[in-house]
């Protein structure tokens, strides 16, 4: 597989698909192309909330979720 760094970054960022880069000629495959299909079938989308390090899991505080720029009335503790 041959691809330059800028074109690879577009794949990694999701701006372009692997297939689109192959079709445009930005990514060139040499020899057995089925290996790439096998690798692609192993890729999974990870949940961005996945706890990578112990103790970093986002906890539910019970706070009401608000829309951006929404004012929420409440009491101020003294």
Buried (B, 14 or more C-beta within 10 A) or exposed (E): BEBEEEBBEBBEEEEBEBEEBBEEEBBEEEEEEEEBEEEEEEEEEEEEEEEEEEEEEEEEEEEEEEEEEEEEEEEEEE
